[in-house]
Every structure is written in structure tokens, then in C-alpha cells.
Amino acid sequence: MTTAQPALAQKDASAPHAPPGLLGRLGVWATTRLRVVLVLWLALVAGLGAFAPQVTSALAGAGWQANGSQSVQVRELAQRHFSGNASSALQVVVTANRQVSDPAVQKTIAKATDLLKADPRISDVLAPQQGATISRDGKTAVLLAGAAADTNDMVRAADDLKKPLAALSGDGVTLAATGASVMWSDFNTANHDSMMHSEMISWPVTMAILVLAFGSLVAAGLPLLLTIAGLAASAGALVLLNHLTPTSIWAMNFAMMFALALGIDYALFLVVRFRAALARHGSPVRAVAETMDTAGKAVALSGLTVLVSLSAVMLVPAPAFRSMALGIMLAVVFVLAATLTLLPAVLGRLGTRINAASLPLARPASDGDGSSPRFTAWGERLWRHPFRYGVPALLVLVALAAPVIGLRTAMPSITVVPEGNSSRVGYEAVQKAFGEGAPGTLQIITPSGDAARVARQIADNSGIAAVMPAADATDDSGLAMIQAVPLADPSDPALADTVHTLRNGLPDKTLVGGAAVENLDLQQTLEDKTPLVMGIVLVLGFLLLVVALQAPLVALIGTVTNLLATAGAFGAARLIFQDGHGAGLLGFTPQGFLDGWAPVFFFAMIFAIAMDYTVFLLSTAKEHYEKTGDPRTAAVAALGHSGRVILAAAAVMVAVFFTFALSDSLPPKEMGIVLGVAVLLDAALVRLILLPVLLRLTGRAAWHTPAWLRPVLPDIHFSHG
């Protein structure tokens, strides 16, 4: 093969061809300056990658709050004016087989107090008090360790202190740290470990699928090259970003997942196109130029669409959500940059050696132009019988989407924390000793002059079990804090009604907060912002497709069909996680709702992935429509050239996402199943059936550009030469 290449290249060089476009020139530049590109990427990866080992310890563990809400105001006031007795404070639950007044128990409490006081992130440590933090039977007590640092540092304090505190247990005395900060510490650790375990399982599965898709070990390794470069750079960038603004540890988890998924998608699309161009031209440089002017343009547009979709999440005023979106966006930027510079440079240097270490049994069949005969035949069949295949696909999607109507969301309960973890042990001990609603104790801050009246109003509320005496601020702020124990468990919807009634009935300048109320406020903010985020994602996605494809109708088709797969995924999520169908098989206890962040965050992620496939399919169709002006050729060729890529990329994504369904923790399980089902529906039913059918039914109208729109749009073409 290598001996034939010069002759092919000479023949190709003598044939007239159009000069490369912007991305084609970028590809040629990268190919002819491989050493420069490699040095730049090595410097970038080494420079940023040096910070990557710090990522799990440096990134923030809190941020699950609605900025500007009453509950956040209460927490900030409590920390400043009430010796750190805020929702972020640590609670150490001491349970004994005898009275806590016993000298041996008191000795253990004294050791715990000294341990807490030695930590600079802890302010005052409040000893257990009769009638407040000592149970009626006298066998359970709670030490309150005030917060002297922000919420993220308090989660780190929980990381450091929960095990030493538990180590003080013995001789019939058990200590367990609990409270919001400890819960987030346990929650983050459990979910991070589960996600890392799932990632490790997914790698060999991913590699096997890539080998089958590419047919050679060399080609299959290219997506991993992009992924490693993107991951190392984005991990280091997140550590640096954390110095500017607290960045959630979840940002790294999602960045890893998206870097792998997009790196594979983009590499598949470019490598398949490069192979076809190389077979035609023989010249690796010219093949790179054509690849970048066609598939590269689609990848650039896809990356931009992903960034736009995720940027809408920044509208949610919650630090965790914003930093997670930002983390994924950083990963996308690095993977996209590697795809448009590093990958073409390597492809140009490899040339025909990209097929090295070929596996004949895994090598996919291909026509001379790089299209798949099987997918071309499938496209012809859909064109001849659109209703035979389109109607069943649509009915399946609608049937799966129908349960969305009854979907309920809420912030997760303590059951998402593994049994035996400190926060859950302490939570359950507090409930047993002090009542069902004790872990969700409310904190009400009011002017001191109103404290007596406010306390009476709180006590009169039917949802309140007990009211503690008002405590004046430790400074001259003129504020008082009243703590009230609700009847309902923090995850019970009745608590939201109680808080709503209190806020509507209490005097002005009285604020209701507490750890459980912070969750309620965040849930309300998510419900308020979700329609806005979804609307912006849809509008911006549609506008980007209009600009790229120069045709409003096909852009609308691409946008609306994305919604079907998304709705189907959330419908399936309701059946599984809310109603509990298959819970035993998947190994979890249903909460009766979907976690509150799922609609807004998963919607943006699903839409970004779906647009990925939409762009690949429709850009290929547009390319052939520009060449032939024939809608049939465009639709059939789109499947012939990109169907295999979409199927292979979807297979990798589904495999990766479904490995998260094996997680012990519920949130990664939710994410894996929702995203996996969405990709499966989108690839199998929408991109490979419904979208080509709609192109068949709309014909030339799909590609029509209104005269009034032409002057507004930039001149973008996907055909080459």
C-alpha cells in the first residue's frame, strides 16, 4: 500500500481542485507542522496536567444552594451573629447505652470537644443542653460545632473530622458527625467513587466498540488520544479556575464523561471522512484539507452547539450548577481544540498507516466513497417506505414520553447517602431520639423585639413539633434566632407547606432557613428556572442550525426531534426512579421522585449530545444536497456516510452511560440511565429513522432558504470542491 501512495498522490496532484477553506487551511497547517503542534499540545497538557492530581482535593464540595434565597441569608446571618450556629455547622451525635451524664460518656464528649476546637474552621463548640440537645431518655446528646469558614471549607472540615470523631467511639458510646456539611462530604465521596468505578469499567468496553467501529487498533486509539489530552488539560484548568471561584468536584466528574463521549464522537466523524478522502486522493494533506472543510466544519458547529446548550445552565443561580456547566464547557473546548489541530496533524502524518493493525473481521464494509452499503440500503428503504418505519418509531417515542406528565422532582433524601456513612448514622440517631423532623430543624432569624411574638406564631403552626427559646445574637446586631423542630421528615412534602405558611404569616424582616429549607429553596429555584433554560437551549439550538444549514424548516425538524428523545428519556426515568419499575433489578430503593437537578441539567446535556448527532447527519445531507440539488440523494447519502458513525458513537455512549447504572449510589445511577436511554432513543429511533423520514416527507422544502433570510446569514457550505 505504501508503494502505491506516491503514484496516487501524483495523479491526484495533477487534478484540479478547489483551494481549502478556513478549517481546511488549519488542517493543512497542522499537518505540515506536526512538530510545532505536538510541542504546543505537550506544553499545554504538561502545564495544566501538573495541577490535575490536586483536582479531587482542591475542588469544592458544597454550592448546592439558591443564591439570594431566604435560607442562604439565614445561614450567612447565623454564621456572623450567632457563633457560627448555621446550617453548615457540624453536629456530633453521641449515643450511649447509659446516661450521657455518666463520667465515662462525659470524658468522650470532652475529647470530641477538644478535637473540634483544635480545627480553625470551627468556631464555638456548644455542649449538649438539657431540653434542647439531650434526648428525653438522656442517652443521646448532640455537640454543635459552629462554622467559622465558608460552606466549601466546612465540607472539607467534615472530610477531615468525621473519621477521627468516629474513632472516639467505644465502651458503649458511639459518635457520628452529621449535618449538611457532613452529608455533602459523604454524598460527594460516595458518588465520586461510584463514578470513577464506572469509568474504569467503561474503558475496556469503549475500546472494544472502537476497534469494531474503526477496524484497526491504530485508528481506535485516536479518540483516546483526544480524550487524554482533553481530560488532562481540563482537570488542570478546573484547579486553576477554583482559585478564582469555587468549582464543584462534580464539574470534574461530568467533564471526564463528556471528554470521553465527545472525543470519540469527533474522532469517529473525522477519521471515517479522512479514510474516504485518502482512498480517493492518495495525498494525506489533501485528504486532511477535505476532511476539515466538511467533517471538521460539522464538528466545530457541534462543539459550538454543545457550548451554547450548556451555557444556558449558567442562568441557574446555584454555584454547583454553574461550575458543573463550566467544567463540561472547559472539557468541550479542549477536546474541540484537539480535534481541530492535534487530530488532523496526526492523521496527516499517519496517512495510510491509519489502517495499521487492522482486524479483518472487524473492518466495516465500505464503498469507494467511504459510505456504508448497509446504511445506504437502509436510507433507500426509508425513502421508499417512510410511513412503514416512521410511524412505529414515532409511536414508541410518544409512548415513552407520555409519563413525563406525572414526573415529580425533589432534592434527594438522606437515603442517597450509603448506609453506615457518618451523616446517615447521625441523622437516623437524631430522628430516633428527638423526633422525625429533628434533622430538618428550622432556623428563624428576626429582630429581637419581635422574638416573643414570632415564637408564639411558630408554636401555633400545626406543622411544628417543638420551639426552642429565642437566642440573642452574640453581637449588637439586634437579631434573635429561634429554632423550631418540624413534625415532618426533611424529605416529606409537608415540610414545604410548613415553611410556606411560616414565611407568609411571620412579620417583615423575619427570615426562615435551615439546611432542609436550603434544599427547598434550591428546588423552587430549579423549578422556576427550568422552563427558561429549556427555552433558551431550544431557541439557540434552532438558530445555530439555521445559520449552519441555511434552511429554517430542516433546522426546526432537527430541533423538534431532539425533544422527542429527551421526553422519552425522562418518561422512562419517571417509570424507573419515581414509580420503581425495575428498582429491584437495578439495585436501589425508589424515592418517589426524580432528583431535582435532573430536568434542567440532564436536559442541557441530552440536548447537547442529540445536537451532536443532528449536526453530523444534517451536515452530511446538506453537503450532498449542495452537490446534487436532489433531496433523495441528500437523505440517502446522509445515512450512508454518517449512519455508521452515529451508530458507533451512540454504542460507545450508551455503554459508558449504562455502566453508571451499576453504581451503588443513586445519583450516578439516575444520570447513567437517563442519558443512556436518551442516546439510545436518539440514535436508534430519531437519527436513523425519524429524521430521514421527515427529510423524505418535506423534500426540497426542507432545504429552502427564504429570500429575506439570505442576506442575513453568513455563507456556509459543507460541500468540498
MOJOCOR-V815840 format. One record per helix or strand of 3 or more residues. SS is the DSSP state (hx for helix, st for strand). FROM is the first residue (numbers start at 1). LEN is the number of residues. If there is no record, write none. Layout:
ss->{SS,SS}
from->{FROM,FROM}
len->{LEN,LEN}
//
This chain:
ss->{hx,hx,hx,hx,hx,st,hx,st,st,hx,st,hx,hx,hx,hx,hx,hx,hx,hx,hx,hx,st,hx,st,st,hx,st,hx,hx,hx,hx,hx,hx,hx}
from->{2,22,34,55,70,90,103,122,140,151,173,180,217,249,284,319,373,386,414,422,438,442,448,464,479,493,511,515,552,583,598,631,666,707}
len->{13,11,19,4,12,7,15,5,8,16,6,35,28,33,32,37,12,21,3,13,3,6,13,4,8,13,3,35,27,4,31,32,38,4}
//
